[in-house]
Amino acid sequence: MQRLAGKVVLVTGAGSGIGRASAIRAAAEGASVYCVDIDDARTRATADEIRAAGGRAVARRCDISNAAGVQAAVDDCAAQFGGLHALVNMAGVLRFDDTEQLALDKWQQVLDINLTGTLLLCQAALPHLLENGGSIVNAASTAALSGLPCGVAYSASKGGVLAMTRSLAVEYAKRGVRANCVCPGDIKTDMTRGIDFPSTMDYSLMGRISSLTGPKDAEVVAGVIAMLISEDGAHITGEDIRVDGGTLS
């Protein structure tokens, strides 16, 4: 399919996981892809893979919690490719903490990246998206929809992303910009591997947020994102689409 032919898509978190899969899928469907991640080497590897397959891609290192850096990245994307049609916000961090022991700086770090970073990208991209009739897809999570044990910071950040996206959808619907969330659950990514759990974790509580069909690769989420930013998603806005294999919660 070439549903994104002629489109420019900026993808954050493009160095790994769902962001990487989304960048590669968008390019395979014809988009020019601007790959953003704080991990420079991995971001360049994603762009190299896209170009090796015959696609168009640019890589840029960016700390999405830094407003000036975000604005510079979006401006460069528009300059390199002549505009911007879709923003795919997949960059994020995940941590588990006993709530009573959670340090304020760790709480703030999660919110700065997952929530404030998403806002900064939306703010910087909106002038271009308004010009082109564009689309935003933000990364929420099943943690935004149900309780995540020892995940108070992550859940709060993703709940904020979900509420923010719904507000964006209402504010910009009549101006031609759509905004949706994907809510992944039980997806195999680097972020979900090798997590440090607190000693107080009750692992029996994790079953309620586990997929009924087992964990899946990031590409299953990338396919949903490609649909949302294409014309196939033209009448979808303000939605939170669960990609979780049917969790128990």
ZAFI-125153 format. One record per residue (C-alpha): residue number from 1; residue in one letter; chain; x, y, z. Coordinates in steps of 0.001 Angstrom, whole numbers. Each point is the difference from the previous one (the first is absolute). Example, Ala and Ser with C-alpha at 12.3 -4.5 7.8 and 13.67 -1.06 7.14 Angstrom:
REM ZAFI-125153
(rec 1,A,A,(12300,-4500,7800)) (rec 2,S,A,(1370,3440,-660)) 
REM end
This chain:
REM ZAFI-125153
(rec 1,M,A,(0,0,0)) (rec 2,Q,A,(1070,3565,-704)) (rec 3,R,A,(-2531,1765,2233)) (rec 4,L,A,(2592,2574,1099)) (rec 5,A,A,(1521,844,-3374)) (rec 6,G,A,(960,3672,-133)) (rec 7,K,A,(-379,439,3760)) (rec 8,V,A,(2610,1112,2534)) (rec 9,V,A,(-109,-1765,3355)) (rec 10,L,A,(2008,905,3105)) (rec 11,V,A,(452,-2925,2389)) (rec 12,T,A,(1428,328,3508)) (rec 13,G,A,(1544,-2954,1785)) (rec 14,A,A,(1106,-1154,-3451)) (rec 15,G,A,(3134,-1705,1279)) (rec 16,S,A,(-1782,-3037,1413)) (rec 17,G,A,(-3283,-1711,805)) (rec 18,I,A,(-3296,1352,-1275)) (rec 19,G,A,(1612,3218,-1249)) (rec 20,R,A,(2471,-1904,-2152)) (rec 21,A,A,(-2685,-2321,-1334)) (rec 22,S,A,(-2237,2983,-754)) (rec 23,A,A,(2729,1846,-1892)) (rec 24,I,A,(781,-3047,-2118)) (rec 25,R,A,(-3702,-683,-676)) (rec 26,A,A,(-703,3611,-975)) (rec 27,A,A,(2923,-41,-2423)) (rec 28,A,A,(-1147,-3319,-1463)) (rec 29,E,A,(-3376,1625,-678)) (rec 30,G,A,(1643,2839,-1917)) (rec 31,A,A,(663,2713,2597)) (rec 32,S,A,(3123,2066,444)) (rec 33,V,A,(908,-629,3628)) (rec 34,Y,A,(1796,2273,2448)) (rec 35,C,A,(1377,-2235,2746)) (rec 36,V,A,(489,1502,3473)) (rec 37,D,A,(1468,-1638,3084)) (rec 38,I,A,(2418,828,2797)) (rec 39,D,A,(2129,-3009,-1025)) (rec 40,D,A,(1882,1354,-2998)) (rec 41,A,A,(1508,-3293,-1162)) (rec 42,R,A,(-3282,-1878,54)) (rec 43,T,A,(-1840,2838,-1721)) (rec 44,R,A,(2547,56,-2797)) (rec 45,A,A,(-297,-3794,-294)) (rec 46,T,A,(-3757,295,-534)) (rec 47,A,A,(444,2669,-2660)) (rec 48,D,A,(2728,-2055,-1683)) (rec 49,E,A,(-2298,-3020,-134)) (rec 50,I,A,(-2749,2061,-1596)) (rec 51,R,A,(2344,1428,-2615)) (rec 52,A,A,(1467,-3437,-733)) (rec 53,A,A,(-3531,-1174,-810)) (rec 54,G,A,(-451,2891,-2433)) (rec 55,G,A,(-1823,2404,2297)) (rec 56,R,A,(685,3565,1088)) (rec 57,A,A,(1086,690,3568)) (rec 58,V,A,(1965,2461,2119)) (rec 59,A,A,(1245,-679,3530)) (rec 60,R,A,(378,2553,2772)) (rec 61,R,A,(965,-312,3637)) (rec 62,C,A,(-2442,1887,2212)) (rec 63,D,A,(-894,119,3683)) (rec 64,I,A,(-3753,423,-265)) (rec 65,S,A,(-232,1547,3459)) (rec 66,N,A,(2022,2979,-1276)) (rec 67,A,A,(-2248,2593,-1636)) (rec 68,A,A,(2710,1651,-2090)) (rec 69,G,A,(1264,-3337,-1263)) (rec 70,V,A,(-3500,-1125,-937)) (rec 71,Q,A,(-721,3212,-1920)) (rec 72,A,A,(3295,-303,-1863)) (rec 73,A,A,(-754,-3594,-969)) (rec 74,V,A,(-3484,803,-1313)) (rec 75,D,A,(1279,3024,-1922)) (rec 76,D,A,(2767,-2117,-1540)) (rec 77,C,A,(-2477,-2704,-990)) (rec 78,A,A,(-2178,2527,-1824)) (rec 79,A,A,(3059,1516,-1670)) (rec 80,Q,A,(1459,-3351,-1076)) (rec 81,F,A,(-3214,-1441,-1427)) (rec 82,G,A,(-2059,3098,-801)) (rec 83,G,A,(-2660,-398,2676)) (rec 84,L,A,(-1478,-2354,2575)) (rec 85,H,A,(-3186,-2075,-256)) (rec 86,A,A,(97,-2321,3007)) (rec 87,L,A,(1545,-97,3453)) (rec 88,V,A,(515,-3363,1692)) (rec 89,N,A,(1007,466,3649)) (rec 90,M,A,(1420,-3319,1216)) (rec 91,A,A,(2957,1109,2148)) (rec 92,G,A,(-381,-837,3669)) (rec 93,V,A,(1407,-1541,3146)) (rec 94,L,A,(-1380,-2675,2314)) (rec 95,R,A,(895,-607,3640)) (rec 96,F,A,(-1469,-1892,2935)) (rec 97,D,A,(255,1291,3553)) (rec 98,D,A,(-1562,-592,3375)) (rec 99,T,A,(-2181,3115,130)) (rec 100,E,A,(1086,800,3553)) (rec 101,Q,A,(3637,-58,-1078)) (rec 102,L,A,(-319,1824,-3321)) (rec 103,A,A,(2419,2945,-59)) (rec 104,L,A,(-1450,3253,-1278)) (rec 105,D,A,(2748,427,-2593)) (rec 106,K,A,(-792,-3433,-1474)) (rec 107,W,A,(-3714,844,-122)) (rec 108,Q,A,(842,3274,-1753)) (rec 109,Q,A,(2308,-1693,-2504)) (rec 110,V,A,(-2771,-2327,-1150)) (rec 111,L,A,(-2477,2869,-362)) (rec 112,D,A,(2563,2202,-1760)) (rec 113,I,A,(598,-2596,-2701)) (rec 114,N,A,(-3314,-1797,-364)) (rec 115,L,A,(-2429,2869,525)) (rec 116,T,A,(1792,3334,-427)) (rec 117,G,A,(2085,-1348,-2883)) (rec 118,T,A,(-3151,-1053,-1808)) (rec 119,L,A,(-1493,3458,509)) (rec 120,L,A,(3133,1739,-1285)) (rec 121,L,A,(-31,-2047,-3203)) (rec 122,C,A,(-3689,705,-548)) (rec 123,Q,A,(471,3724,527)) (rec 124,A,A,(2937,170,-2404)) (rec 125,A,A,(-1677,-2144,-2650)) (rec 126,L,A,(-3492,1507,41)) (rec 127,P,A,(704,3001,-2281)) (rec 128,H,A,(1218,-2411,-2697)) (rec 129,L,A,(-2812,-2490,586)) (rec 130,L,A,(-2587,2771,-228)) (rec 131,E,A,(1463,1062,-3321)) (rec 132,N,A,(-134,-3526,-1408)) (rec 133,G,A,(-3049,-1486,1698)) (rec 134,G,A,(2063,-2344,2096)) (rec 135,S,A,(-224,-2672,2648)) (rec 136,I,A,(1477,-687,3450)) (rec 137,V,A,(378,-3408,1612)) (rec 138,N,A,(1178,6,3604)) (rec 139,A,A,(1164,-2918,2098)) (rec 140,A,A,(-2275,-595,2938)) (rec 141,S,A,(-120,-3490,1501)) (rec 142,T,A,(-2317,-2521,1550)) (rec 143,A,A,(1508,1459,3200)) (rec 144,A,A,(-2082,3104,-742)) (rec 145,L,A,(-3162,-2104,75)) (rec 146,S,A,(565,-2305,2963)) (rec 147,G,A,(2178,-234,3079)) (rec 148,L,A,(3673,-856,-427)) (rec 149,P,A,(1531,-1258,3253)) (rec 150,C,A,(3056,2034,1053)) (rec 151,G,A,(-453,2066,-3142)) (rec 152,V,A,(-1422,3194,1425)) (rec 153,A,A,(2286,2364,-1948)) (rec 154,Y,A,(-365,-1822,-3295)) (rec 155,S,A,(-3773,-375,378)) (rec 156,A,A,(-411,3671,901)) (rec 157,S,A,(2038,1088,-3008)) (rec 158,K,A,(-1903,-2209,-2424)) (rec 159,G,A,(-3356,995,1474)) (rec 160,G,A,(1055,3588,-607)) (rec 161,V,A,(924,-773,-3610)) (rec 162,L,A,(-3401,-1585,-537)) (rec 163,A,A,(-1910,2978,1430)) (rec 164,M,A,(2195,2463,-1888)) (rec 165,T,A,(-581,-1817,-3281)) (rec 166,R,A,(-3760,97,452)) (rec 167,S,A,(219,3745,613)) (rec 168,L,A,(2109,492,-3120)) (rec 169,A,A,(-2503,-1984,-2038)) (rec 170,V,A,(-2848,2270,1065)) (rec 171,E,A,(1958,3226,-359)) (rec 172,Y,A,(1283,-700,-3503)) (rec 173,A,A,(-2681,-2208,-1588)) (rec 174,K,A,(-1627,2851,-1926)) (rec 175,R,A,(3412,1251,-1079)) (rec 176,G,A,(958,-3224,-1740)) (rec 177,V,A,(2352,-1661,2491)) (rec 178,R,A,(-785,-3384,1533)) (rec 179,A,A,(1483,-1283,3275)) (rec 180,N,A,(-163,-3563,1294)) (rec 181,C,A,(1747,-2270,2490)) (rec 182,V,A,(1163,-3542,-248)) (rec 183,C,A,(-78,-1924,3275)) (rec 184,P,A,(2459,-2861,-377)) (rec 185,G,A,(141,-2840,2478)) (rec 186,D,A,(2299,-3012,229)) (rec 187,I,A,(2236,1094,-2886)) (rec 188,K,A,(3552,-1328,-247)) (rec 189,T,A,(2349,2994,-16)) (rec 190,D,A,(3334,952,1528)) (rec 191,M,A,(-1876,2208,2472)) (rec 192,T,A,(-1952,-2933,1408)) (rec 193,R,A,(2959,-2365,198)) (rec 194,G,A,(2320,-55,2999)) (rec 195,I,A,(-2190,2202,2197)) (rec 196,D,A,(1029,447,3617)) (rec 197,F,A,(-2957,-727,2260)) (rec 198,P,A,(-110,1111,3627)) (rec 199,S,A,(364,-2663,2655)) (rec 200,T,A,(-3579,700,1118)) (rec 201,M,A,(-1501,-923,-3381)) (rec 202,D,A,(-2896,-2464,202)) (rec 203,Y,A,(405,-1788,-3326)) (rec 204,S,A,(-3452,-1555,242)) (rec 205,L,A,(-1371,3449,-819)) (rec 206,M,A,(1743,26,-3386)) (rec 207,G,A,(-2274,-2696,-1416)) (rec 208,R,A,(-2931,2397,-339)) (rec 209,I,A,(1963,2141,-2476)) (rec 210,S,A,(1455,-2885,-2012)) (rec 211,S,A,(-1224,-790,-3504)) (rec 212,L,A,(-2337,-2958,-394)) (rec 213,T,A,(1805,-900,-3212)) (rec 214,G,A,(3561,508,1218)) (rec 215,P,A,(2515,2774,-693)) (rec 216,K,A,(416,1214,-3570)) (rec 217,D,A,(2651,1871,-1970)) (rec 218,A,A,(-68,3773,-476)) (rec 219,E,A,(-1055,-357,-3627)) (rec 220,V,A,(-3587,-763,1038)) (rec 221,V,A,(-234,3501,1490)) (rec 222,A,A,(1771,1583,-2968)) (rec 223,G,A,(-2692,-1354,-2319)) (rec 224,V,A,(-2743,1681,2021)) (rec 225,I,A,(1942,3275,28)) (rec 226,A,A,(463,-126,-3782)) (rec 227,M,A,(-3754,-372,-399)) (rec 228,L,A,(-717,2917,2333)) (rec 229,I,A,(2266,2445,-1844)) (rec 230,S,A,(-1225,-1099,-3429)) (rec 231,E,A,(-3264,807,-1773)) (rec 232,D,A,(-1357,-3277,1356)) (rec 233,G,A,(-152,1798,3352)) (rec 234,A,A,(-1519,3208,-1384)) (rec 235,H,A,(-3141,-255,2150)) (rec 236,I,A,(1739,-1048,3229)) (rec 237,T,A,(978,2570,2607)) (rec 238,G,A,(55,221,3778)) (rec 239,E,A,(255,-3775,348)) (rec 240,D,A,(2122,-2257,2183)) (rec 241,I,A,(586,-3212,-1906)) (rec 242,R,A,(1087,-2941,2105)) (rec 243,V,A,(2608,-2237,-1605)) (rec 244,D,A,(295,-2487,2826)) (rec 245,G,A,(-1265,-3400,-1057)) (rec 246,G,A,(-2918,267,2423)) (rec 247,T,A,(1248,678,3510)) (rec 248,L,A,(-1967,-1184,2986)) (rec 249,S,A,(-516,3486,1421)) 
REM end
